[in-house]
């Protein structure tokens, strides 16, 4: 989860009059990055082989339509 301090830093680095969509996009991006770092640190990742296997199955499924 993104901290209040990181939210404040993100907002401070935006232009003076940002569109609300930009603010939301930046906050979501930072939250996703934080979650990714947490997942890596906790070992919640797939190996390259697992990704190839899963994506290969998905691609085969997609080609049936």
N, C-alpha and C positions, 0 to 999 in steps of 0.2 A: 504494500500500500504506500502511496506517495505521502510524504509528510507535509505538514502545513508550511514548514520552512521552505521545502522544495517548491511548493505551489507559489509561495511568495516570490522566490527567485525567478521562477518561470514567468510570472506576470511582470516582474520588474524588467525583464529582458525583452518584452514586447514593445512595439511602437506605442507612442502616446495615446492614440485613439484606435485601438485594434477592433476589428469586427468580432462579435461574440463567437462566431464560428472558429476563428483563428485561436482564440483563447481556449475553447473547448478542445480543438484538435491538439494543441500543444500539451494541455494537461493530460489528455488521453495518451498521447505519445509517451510522455514521461512516465506515466503510470505503467504502461506496457513494458517499457524498458526496465523499470524497477522490478516488475514481476518476472521478466526474463532473467535478470541477474539473480533474483532469489531462486528461481527454478534451477539454474545452473549450479548455484552454491549448494542446493539441496540434492543435486543429482537427478532431478526430474527432467531428463533429456532423453532423446533418442539417438542411437548411434547412426552413422551414415548408412550402414547396411539396413537398419530398421526403417529409415526414411525411404530408401530405394524400394524396399519390399512393400511398404504401405502405399507409397505413391504409385507403384506399378499396379497394385490391385485396384486402386482408385481409377487410374487411367484406363484399365481394361473395362471397368464398370461404366465409365463415361462413354466409351466407344460403342456401347450396346444400344444407345438411343439413336 
